[in-house]
Amino acid sequence: MSEAVALKKINHPYITRQEGVCGGKPIIAGTRIRVQDIVIEYVQMGLTPDEIVQAHPHLALAQVHDALSYYYDHAEEILSDIRKSEQLVEEIRKKYSKSVLEEIRV
């Protein structure tokens, strides 16, 4: 006998979206720090939540944990946003392969 478990929508009190702020991406409320920025620091850079707070002293540990919780609830969306950002950086690098200083020296 198995019972169907209804998943209720999880509230993320520290995460918001605002039109015109960070492209409408999910951010930590009251800041311009995107959830994807916290994820990059945690997953790709290997920082602990405490180290992330040390790097961003205006954040509370609860905010960082809520950002990570939001990520785990919306991983596809956040990973897609990260990939799009990385693609944009790569396009800019290709377009502007030489720095302004290198061009001056030539």
A tleap script that builds the chain and sets N, CA, C and O, in Angstrom:
source leaprc.protein.ff14SB
mol = sequence {
  NMET SER GLU ALA VAL ALA LEU LYS LYS ILE
  ASN HIE PRO TYR ILE THR ARG GLN GLU GLY
  VAL CYS GLY GLY LYS PRO ILE ILE ALA GLY
  THR ARG ILE ARG VAL GLN ASP ILE VAL ILE
  GLU TYR VAL GLN MET GLY LEU THR PRO ASP
  GLU ILE VAL GLN ALA HIE PRO HIE LEU ALA
  LEU ALA GLN VAL HIE ASP ALA LEU SER TYR
  TYR TYR ASP HIE ALA GLU GLU ILE LEU SER
  ASP ILE ARG LYS SER GLU GLN LEU VAL GLU
  GLU ILE ARG LYS LYS TYR SER LYS SER VAL
  LEU GLU GLU ILE ARG CVAL
}
set mol.1.N position { 0.841 -1.181 0.000 }
set mol.1.CA position { 0.000 0.000 0.000 }
set mol.1.C position { 0.884 1.242 0.000 }
set mol.1.O position { 1.700 1.443 0.900 }
set mol.2.N position { 0.713 2.036 -0.983 }
set mol.2.CA position { 1.468 3.286 -1.016 }
set mol.2.C position { 0.491 4.451 -1.077 }
set mol.2.O position { -0.528 4.413 -1.766 }
set mol.3.N position { 0.837 5.449 -0.352 }
set mol.3.CA position { -0.001 6.646 -0.334 }
set mol.3.C position { 0.634 7.704 -1.212 }
set mol.3.O position { 1.852 7.881 -1.205 }
set mol.4.N position { -0.186 8.400 -1.960 }
set mol.4.CA position { 0.323 9.510 -2.769 }
set mol.4.C position { 0.591 10.687 -1.840 }
set mol.4.O position { -0.264 11.095 -1.055 }
set mol.5.N position { 1.783 11.209 -1.953 }
set mol.5.CA position { 2.156 12.354 -1.133 }
set mol.5.C position { 2.069 13.598 -2.000 }
set mol.5.O position { 2.735 13.703 -3.029 }
set mol.6.N position { 1.258 14.515 -1.581 }
set mol.6.CA position { 1.124 15.775 -2.307 }
set mol.6.C position { 2.245 16.707 -1.867 }
set mol.6.O position { 2.383 17.023 -0.685 }
set mol.7.N position { 3.035 17.138 -2.832 }
set mol.7.CA position { 4.095 18.075 -2.515 }
set mol.7.C position { 3.514 19.478 -2.485 }
set mol.7.O position { 2.915 19.940 -3.456 }
set mol.8.N position { 3.695 20.134 -1.378 }
set mol.8.CA position { 3.200 21.502 -1.309 }
set mol.8.C position { 4.305 22.456 -1.737 }
set mol.8.O position { 5.492 22.144 -1.633 }
set mol.9.N position { 3.910 23.580 -2.202 }
set mol.9.CA position { 4.865 24.588 -2.644 }
set mol.9.C position { 5.678 25.045 -1.440 }
set mol.9.O position { 5.130 25.419 -0.403 }
set mol.10.N position { 6.987 25.008 -1.600 }
set mol.10.CA position { 7.871 25.406 -0.508 }
set mol.10.C position { 8.106 26.904 -0.577 }
set mol.10.O position { 8.411 27.454 -1.635 }
set mol.11.N position { 7.962 27.542 0.548 }
set mol.11.CA position { 8.155 28.975 0.647 }
set mol.11.C position { 9.633 29.275 0.856 }
set mol.11.O position { 10.285 28.657 1.698 }
set mol.12.N position { 10.154 30.217 0.092 }
set mol.12.CA position { 11.537 30.670 0.227 }
set mol.12.C position { 11.483 32.154 0.618 }
set mol.12.O position { 11.485 33.029 -0.248 }
set mol.13.N position { 11.436 32.426 1.918 }
set mol.13.CA position { 11.193 33.793 2.377 }
set mol.13.C position { 12.291 34.795 2.027 }
set mol.13.O position { 12.038 36.000 2.002 }
set mol.14.N position { 13.491 34.321 1.760 }
set mol.14.CA position { 14.590 35.233 1.463 }
set mol.14.C position { 14.829 35.424 -0.028 }
set mol.14.O position { 15.708 36.191 -0.420 }
set mol.15.N position { 14.059 34.737 -0.860 }
set mol.15.CA position { 14.279 34.792 -2.306 }
set mol.15.C position { 13.123 35.532 -2.963 }
set mol.15.O position { 11.957 35.330 -2.621 }
set mol.16.N position { 13.468 36.389 -3.908 }
set mol.16.CA position { 12.453 37.156 -4.626 }
set mol.16.C position { 12.895 37.356 -6.061 }
set mol.16.O position { 14.034 37.061 -6.424 }
set mol.17.N position { 11.999 37.849 -6.855 }
set mol.17.CA position { 12.289 38.287 -8.227 }
set mol.17.C position { 11.726 39.691 -8.358 }
set mol.17.O position { 10.632 39.983 -7.874 }
set mol.18.N position { 12.475 40.545 -9.008 }
set mol.18.CA position { 11.991 41.904 -9.240 }
set mol.18.C position { 12.275 42.275 -10.682 }
set mol.18.O position { 13.407 42.172 -11.155 }
set mol.19.N position { 11.245 42.701 -11.366 }
set mol.19.CA position { 11.435 43.157 -12.734 }
set mol.19.C position { 12.432 44.314 -12.727 }
set mol.19.O position { 12.314 45.241 -11.926 }
set mol.20.N position { 13.396 44.250 -13.611 }
set mol.20.CA position { 14.394 45.311 -13.705 }
set mol.20.C position { 15.577 45.140 -12.773 }
set mol.20.O position { 16.499 45.955 -12.797 }
set mol.21.N position { 15.574 44.106 -11.957 }
set mol.21.CA position { 16.716 43.838 -11.070 }
set mol.21.C position { 17.312 42.498 -11.464 }
set mol.21.O position { 16.660 41.459 -11.361 }
set mol.22.N position { 18.545 42.533 -11.910 }
set mol.22.CA position { 19.265 41.308 -12.306 }
set mol.22.C position { 18.497 40.500 -13.343 }
set mol.22.O position { 18.484 39.270 -13.305 }
set mol.23.N position { 17.861 41.206 -14.263 }
set mol.23.CA position { 17.144 40.529 -15.342 }
set mol.23.C position { 15.957 39.712 -14.889 }
set mol.23.O position { 15.517 38.810 -15.602 }
set mol.24.N position { 15.430 40.014 -13.709 }
set mol.24.CA position { 14.287 39.266 -13.205 }
set mol.24.C position { 14.638 37.894 -12.657 }
set mol.24.O position { 13.752 37.096 -12.350 }
set mol.25.N position { 15.928 37.620 -12.535 }
set mol.25.CA position { 16.382 36.333 -11.990 }
set mol.25.C position { 16.118 36.304 -10.487 }
set mol.25.O position { 16.008 37.356 -9.857 }
set mol.26.N position { 16.015 35.103 -9.907 }
set mol.26.CA position { 15.811 35.024 -8.461 }
set mol.26.C position { 17.033 35.565 -7.712 }
set mol.26.O position { 18.174 35.201 -7.998 }
set mol.27.N position { 16.759 36.438 -6.752 }
set mol.27.CA position { 17.818 37.072 -5.962 }
set mol.27.C position { 17.498 36.939 -4.476 }
set mol.27.O position { 16.375 36.615 -4.087 }
set mol.28.N position { 18.508 37.197 -3.665 }
set mol.28.CA position { 18.281 37.289 -2.232 }
set mol.28.C position { 17.614 38.637 -1.986 }
set mol.28.O position { 18.149 39.677 -2.371 }
set mol.29.N position { 16.465 38.620 -1.357 }
set mol.29.CA position { 15.667 39.822 -1.149 }
set mol.29.C position { 16.495 40.931 -0.504 }
set mol.29.O position { 17.251 40.700 0.440 }
set mol.30.N position { 16.332 42.130 -1.034 }
set mol.30.CA position { 17.026 43.293 -0.501 }
set mol.30.C position { 18.454 43.435 -0.992 }
set mol.30.O position { 19.179 44.331 -0.558 }
set mol.31.N position { 18.866 42.546 -1.903 }
set mol.31.CA position { 20.224 42.602 -2.459 }
set mol.31.C position { 20.140 42.467 -3.968 }
set mol.31.O position { 19.055 42.342 -4.537 }
set mol.32.N position { 21.284 42.494 -4.599 }
set mol.32.CA position { 21.376 42.204 -6.026 }
set mol.32.C position { 22.156 40.907 -6.241 }
set mol.32.O position { 22.688 40.667 -7.324 }
set mol.33.N position { 22.217 40.086 -5.213 }
set mol.33.CA position { 22.935 38.815 -5.315 }
set mol.33.C position { 21.960 37.753 -5.809 }
set mol.33.O position { 20.967 37.430 -5.156 }
set mol.34.N position { 22.284 37.222 -6.988 }
set mol.34.CA position { 21.428 36.207 -7.594 }
set mol.34.C position { 21.649 34.857 -6.919 }
set mol.34.O position { 22.730 34.571 -6.404 }
set mol.35.N position { 20.615 34.044 -6.934 }
set mol.35.CA position { 20.738 32.674 -6.423 }
set mol.35.C position { 21.860 31.970 -7.172 }
set mol.35.O position { 22.630 31.221 -6.571 }
set mol.36.N position { 21.962 32.200 -8.473 }
set mol.36.CA position { 23.007 31.535 -9.247 }
set mol.36.C position { 24.402 31.934 -8.774 }
set mol.36.O position { 25.328 31.131 -8.887 }
set mol.37.N position { 24.584 33.134 -8.253 }
set mol.37.CA position { 25.894 33.541 -7.734 }
set mol.37.C position { 26.265 32.719 -6.505 }
set mol.37.O position { 27.412 32.299 -6.350 }
set mol.38.N position { 25.282 32.493 -5.635 }
set mol.38.CA position { 25.513 31.675 -4.441 }
set mol.38.C position { 25.817 30.241 -4.860 }
set mol.38.O position { 26.701 29.601 -4.292 }
set mol.39.N position { 25.089 29.737 -5.849 }
set mol.39.CA position { 25.299 28.370 -6.326 }
set mol.39.C position { 26.699 28.214 -6.902 }
set mol.39.O position { 27.364 27.213 -6.634 }
set mol.40.N position { 27.157 29.178 -7.683 }
set mol.40.CA position { 28.501 29.114 -8.253 }
set mol.40.C position { 29.537 29.064 -7.135 }
set mol.40.O position { 30.478 28.273 -7.190 }
set mol.41.N position { 29.361 29.906 -6.126 }
set mol.41.CA position { 30.320 29.915 -5.021 }
set mol.41.C position { 30.299 28.593 -4.250 }
set mol.41.O position { 31.342 28.118 -3.803 }
set mol.42.N position { 29.126 28.007 -4.097 }
set mol.42.CA position { 28.976 26.770 -3.322 }
set mol.42.C position { 29.389 25.531 -4.130 }
set mol.42.O position { 30.189 24.720 -3.664 }
set mol.43.N position { 28.846 25.396 -5.324 }
set mol.43.CA position { 29.055 24.185 -6.113 }
set mol.43.C position { 30.379 24.225 -6.872 }
set mol.43.O position { 31.176 23.291 -6.775 }
set mol.44.N position { 30.616 25.290 -7.618 }
set mol.44.CA position { 31.792 25.332 -8.484 }
set mol.44.C position { 33.061 25.742 -7.738 }
set mol.44.O position { 34.139 25.214 -8.011 }
set mol.45.N position { 32.937 26.676 -6.803 }
set mol.45.CA position { 34.113 27.147 -6.081 }
set mol.45.C position { 34.364 26.374 -4.791 }
set mol.45.O position { 35.448 26.461 -4.214 }
set mol.46.N position { 33.374 25.623 -4.343 }
set mol.46.CA position { 33.546 24.786 -3.165 }
set mol.46.C position { 33.505 25.515 -1.831 }
set mol.46.O position { 33.982 24.994 -0.823 }
set mol.47.N position { 32.934 26.727 -1.817 }
set mol.47.CA position { 32.830 27.466 -0.560 }
set mol.47.C position { 31.711 26.886 0.297 }
set mol.47.O position { 30.699 26.419 -0.226 }
set mol.48.N position { 31.895 26.917 1.595 }
set mol.48.CA position { 30.834 26.506 2.510 }
set mol.48.C position { 29.879 27.689 2.698 }
set mol.48.O position { 30.245 28.823 2.390 }
set mol.49.N position { 28.670 27.446 3.194 }
set mol.49.CA position { 27.771 28.574 3.466 }
set mol.49.C position { 28.407 29.612 4.399 }
set mol.49.O position { 28.216 30.812 4.203 }
set mol.50.N position { 29.151 29.168 5.401 }
set mol.50.CA position { 29.836 30.120 6.296 }
set mol.50.C position { 30.851 30.964 5.530 }
set mol.50.O position { 30.965 32.165 5.774 }
set mol.51.N position { 31.584 30.352 4.611 }
set mol.51.CA position { 32.565 31.102 3.813 }
set mol.51.C position { 31.878 32.084 2.869 }
set mol.51.O position { 32.404 33.164 2.600 }
set mol.52.N position { 30.714 31.713 2.372 }
set mol.52.CA position { 29.955 32.629 1.511 }
set mol.52.C position { 29.522 33.850 2.308 }
set mol.52.O position { 29.584 34.973 1.808 }
set mol.53.N position { 29.085 33.638 3.541 }
set mol.53.CA position { 28.707 34.763 4.408 }
set mol.53.C position { 29.933 35.637 4.691 }
set mol.53.O position { 29.818 36.862 4.728 }
set mol.54.N position { 31.086 35.033 4.888 }
set mol.54.CA position { 32.309 35.821 5.109 }
set mol.54.C position { 32.628 36.668 3.879 }
set mol.54.O position { 33.096 37.800 4.003 }
set mol.55.N position { 32.372 36.117 2.693 }
set mol.55.CA position { 32.629 36.862 1.459 }
set mol.55.C position { 31.589 37.950 1.216 }
set mol.55.O position { 31.853 38.928 0.517 }
set mol.56.N position { 30.410 37.773 1.795 }
set mol.56.CA position { 29.313 38.736 1.646 }
set mol.56.C position { 28.762 39.038 3.040 }
set mol.56.O position { 27.688 38.551 3.394 }
set mol.57.N position { 29.474 39.825 3.824 }
set mol.57.CA position { 29.094 40.019 5.231 }
set mol.57.C position { 27.722 40.663 5.445 }
set mol.57.O position { 27.206 40.647 6.562 }
set mol.58.N position { 27.132 41.223 4.403 }
set mol.58.CA position { 25.788 41.790 4.539 }
set mol.58.C position { 24.706 40.716 4.463 }
set mol.58.O position { 23.527 41.010 4.665 }
set mol.59.N position { 25.099 39.467 4.173 }
set mol.59.CA position { 24.140 38.369 4.129 }
set mol.59.C position { 24.120 37.614 5.448 }
set mol.59.O position { 25.129 37.524 6.147 }
set mol.60.N position { 22.959 37.078 5.771 }
set mol.60.CA position { 22.824 36.198 6.926 }
set mol.60.C position { 22.946 34.755 6.444 }
set mol.60.O position { 22.653 34.444 5.290 }
set mol.61.N position { 23.377 33.895 7.337 }
set mol.61.CA position { 23.523 32.491 6.986 }
set mol.61.C position { 22.199 31.898 6.507 }
set mol.61.O position { 22.183 31.072 5.594 }
set mol.62.N position { 21.103 32.310 7.111 }
set mol.62.CA position { 19.786 31.817 6.689 }
set mol.62.C position { 19.489 32.191 5.238 }
set mol.62.O position { 18.865 31.411 4.519 }
set mol.63.N position { 19.923 33.363 4.803 }
set mol.63.CA position { 19.699 33.781 3.424 }
set mol.63.C position { 20.461 32.875 2.454 }
set mol.63.O position { 19.935 32.486 1.411 }
set mol.64.N position { 21.700 32.548 2.809 }
set mol.64.CA position { 22.511 31.678 1.956 }
set mol.64.C position { 21.884 30.287 1.881 }
set mol.64.O position { 21.782 29.703 0.802 }
set mol.65.N position { 21.469 29.765 3.023 }
set mol.65.CA position { 20.838 28.445 3.019 }
set mol.65.C position { 19.531 28.455 2.236 }
set mol.65.O position { 19.213 27.474 1.564 }
set mol.66.N position { 18.772 29.534 2.308 }
set mol.66.CA position { 17.532 29.617 1.542 }
set mol.66.C position { 17.832 29.675 0.049 }
set mol.66.O position { 17.105 29.082 -0.749 }
set mol.67.N position { 18.894 30.382 -0.339 }
set mol.67.CA position { 19.289 30.424 -1.752 }
set mol.67.C position { 19.649 29.022 -2.240 }
set mol.67.O position { 19.279 28.630 -3.346 }
set mol.68.N position { 20.368 28.273 -1.415 }
set mol.68.CA position { 20.723 26.902 -1.797 }
set mol.68.C position { 19.486 26.014 -1.845 }
set mol.68.O position { 19.365 25.171 -2.734 }
set mol.69.N position { 18.575 26.191 -0.911 }
set mol.69.CA position { 17.328 25.434 -0.919 }
set mol.69.C position { 16.530 25.750 -2.180 }
set mol.69.O position { 15.980 24.851 -2.815 }
set mol.70.N position { 16.470 27.021 -2.535 }
set mol.70.CA position { 15.779 27.428 -3.761 }
set mol.70.C position { 16.419 26.751 -4.966 }
set mol.70.O position { 15.726 26.265 -5.859 }
set mol.71.N position { 17.743 26.724 -4.979 }
set mol.71.CA position { 18.463 26.065 -6.075 }
set mol.71.C position { 18.049 24.602 -6.183 }
set mol.71.O position { 17.749 24.131 -7.280 }
set mol.72.N position { 18.025 23.887 -5.085 }
set mol.72.CA position { 17.674 22.470 -5.137 }
set mol.72.C position { 16.223 22.261 -5.580 }
set mol.72.O position { 15.903 21.232 -6.175 }
set mol.73.N position { 15.357 23.214 -5.299 }
set mol.73.CA position { 13.973 23.133 -5.755 }
set mol.73.C position { 13.807 23.543 -7.222 }
set mol.73.O position { 12.816 23.186 -7.859 }
set mol.74.N position { 14.781 24.294 -7.758 }
set mol.74.CA position { 14.688 24.833 -9.125 }
set mol.74.C position { 16.010 24.632 -9.880 }
set mol.74.O position { 16.458 25.529 -10.595 }
set mol.75.N position { 16.618 23.487 -9.724 }
set mol.75.CA position { 17.966 23.247 -10.263 }
set mol.75.C position { 18.037 23.454 -11.779 }
set mol.75.O position { 18.982 24.074 -12.265 }
set mol.76.N position { 17.072 22.955 -12.522 }
set mol.76.CA position { 17.125 23.099 -13.988 }
set mol.76.C position { 17.164 24.568 -14.392 }
set mol.76.O position { 17.957 24.962 -15.247 }
set mol.77.N position { 16.316 25.363 -13.783 }
set mol.77.CA position { 16.256 26.797 -14.104 }
set mol.77.C position { 17.580 27.489 -13.764 }
set mol.77.O position { 18.116 28.241 -14.578 }
set mol.78.N position { 18.098 27.236 -12.573 }
set mol.78.CA position { 19.320 27.912 -12.138 }
set mol.78.C position { 20.512 27.464 -12.980 }
set mol.78.O position { 21.327 28.294 -13.382 }
set mol.79.N position { 20.626 26.167 -13.251 }
set mol.79.CA position { 21.729 25.677 -14.075 }
set mol.79.C position { 21.640 26.224 -15.493 }
set mol.79.O position { 22.665 26.505 -16.114 }
set mol.80.N position { 20.432 26.377 -16.010 }
set mol.80.CA position { 20.247 26.984 -17.326 }
set mol.80.C position { 20.709 28.439 -17.319 }
set mol.80.O position { 21.372 28.885 -18.255 }
set mol.81.N position { 20.362 29.176 -16.271 }
set mol.81.CA position { 20.802 30.570 -16.146 }
set mol.81.C position { 22.329 30.653 -16.095 }
set mol.81.O position { 22.926 31.539 -16.707 }
set mol.82.N position { 22.954 29.735 -15.370 }
set mol.82.CA position { 24.420 29.722 -15.272 }
set mol.82.C position { 25.031 29.444 -16.645 }
set mol.82.O position { 25.980 30.116 -17.048 }
set mol.83.N position { 24.495 28.460 -17.361 }
set mol.83.CA position { 25.010 28.144 -18.704 }
set mol.83.C position { 24.872 29.345 -19.642 }
set mol.83.O position { 25.793 29.649 -20.399 }
set mol.84.N position { 23.726 30.026 -19.593 }
set mol.84.CA position { 23.523 31.196 -20.447 }
set mol.84.C position { 24.531 32.294 -20.115 }
set mol.84.O position { 25.059 32.943 -21.018 }
set mol.85.N position { 24.796 32.502 -18.851 }
set mol.85.CA position { 25.784 33.509 -18.443 }
set mol.85.C position { 27.171 33.135 -18.938 }
set mol.85.O position { 27.917 33.990 -19.416 }
set mol.86.N position { 27.517 31.862 -18.826 }
set mol.86.CA position { 28.833 31.399 -19.296 }
set mol.86.C position { 28.959 31.559 -20.807 }
set mol.86.O position { 30.025 31.923 -21.303 }
set mol.87.N position { 27.877 31.289 -21.546 }
set mol.87.CA position { 27.895 31.464 -22.998 }
set mol.87.C position { 28.079 32.925 -23.364 }
set mol.87.O position { 28.820 33.242 -24.294 }
set mol.88.N position { 27.414 33.818 -22.643 }
set mol.88.CA position { 27.555 35.249 -22.895 }
set mol.88.C position { 28.992 35.694 -22.664 }
set mol.88.O position { 29.547 36.452 -23.460 }
set mol.89.N position { 29.594 35.225 -21.577 }
set mol.89.CA position { 30.992 35.580 -21.290 }
set mol.89.C position { 31.893 35.093 -22.418 }
set mol.89.O position { 32.790 35.815 -22.853 }
set mol.90.N position { 31.661 33.881 -22.888 }
set mol.90.CA position { 32.481 33.332 -23.975 }
set mol.90.C position { 32.314 34.135 -25.255 }
set mol.90.O position { 33.293 34.382 -25.959 }
set mol.91.N position { 31.092 34.544 -25.568 }
set mol.91.CA position { 30.850 35.370 -26.757 }
set mol.91.C position { 31.577 36.706 -26.649 }
set mol.91.O position { 32.155 37.184 -27.625 }
set mol.92.N position { 31.548 37.300 -25.479 }
set mol.92.CA position { 32.238 38.578 -25.268 }
set mol.92.C position { 33.742 38.391 -25.402 }
set mol.92.O position { 34.425 39.222 -26.001 }
set mol.93.N position { 34.257 37.300 -24.842 }
set mol.93.CA position { 35.700 37.023 -24.964 }
set mol.93.C position { 36.118 36.892 -26.418 }
set mol.93.O position { 37.161 37.414 -26.814 }
set mol.94.N position { 35.314 36.200 -27.217 }
set mol.94.CA position { 35.634 36.029 -28.630 }
set mol.94.C position { 35.573 37.361 -29.362 }
set mol.94.O position { 36.431 37.663 -30.192 }
set mol.95.N position { 34.568 38.144 -29.052 }
set mol.95.CA position { 34.394 39.420 -29.737 }
set mol.95.C position { 35.491 40.406 -29.380 }
set mol.95.O position { 35.955 41.164 -30.231 }
set mol.96.N position { 35.898 40.393 -28.140 }
set mol.96.CA position { 36.917 41.327 -27.659 }
set mol.96.C position { 38.120 40.536 -27.160 }
set mol.96.O position { 38.470 40.593 -25.981 }
set mol.97.N position { 38.745 39.798 -28.072 }
set mol.97.CA position { 39.832 38.905 -27.677 }
set mol.97.C position { 41.064 39.667 -27.198 }
set mol.97.O position { 41.837 39.147 -26.392 }
set mol.98.N position { 41.253 40.877 -27.678 }
set mol.98.CA position { 42.375 41.695 -27.216 }
set mol.98.C position { 41.858 42.743 -26.242 }
set mol.98.O position { 40.795 43.328 -26.449 }
set mol.99.N position { 42.609 42.970 -25.197 }
set mol.99.CA position { 42.223 44.016 -24.265 }
set mol.99.C position { 42.576 45.372 -24.854 }
set mol.99.O position { 43.367 45.459 -25.794 }
set mol.100.N position { 42.006 46.403 -24.318 }
set mol.100.CA position { 42.292 47.763 -24.761 }
set mol.100.C position { 43.779 48.053 -24.602 }
set mol.100.O position { 44.376 48.684 -25.474 }
set mol.101.N position { 44.384 47.610 -23.519 }
set mol.101.CA position { 45.810 47.843 -23.290 }
set mol.101.C position { 46.666 47.137 -24.340 }
set mol.101.O position { 47.670 47.689 -24.792 }
set mol.102.N position { 46.283 45.938 -24.727 }
set mol.102.CA position { 47.038 45.237 -25.763 }
set mol.102.C position { 46.939 45.978 -27.090 }
set mol.102.O position { 47.922 46.051 -27.826 }
set mol.103.N position { 45.783 46.523 -27.405 }
set mol.103.CA position { 45.611 47.248 -28.654 }
set mol.103.C position { 46.414 48.545 -28.676 }
set mol.103.O position { 46.889 48.961 -29.733 }
set mol.104.N position { 46.566 49.177 -27.532 }
set mol.104.CA position { 47.355 50.416 -27.451 }
set mol.104.C position { 48.818 50.115 -27.710 }
set mol.104.O position { 49.493 50.896 -28.380 }
set mol.105.N position { 49.321 49.015 -27.204 }
set mol.105.CA position { 50.732 48.655 -27.363 }
set mol.105.C position { 51.075 48.298 -28.787 }
set mol.105.O position { 52.244 48.381 -29.161 }
set mol.106.N position { 50.121 47.908 -29.594 }
set mol.106.CA position { 50.403 47.464 -30.960 }
set mol.106.C position { 50.681 48.605 -31.866 }
set mol.106.O position { 50.938 48.402 -33.053 }
savepdb mol mol.pdb
quit
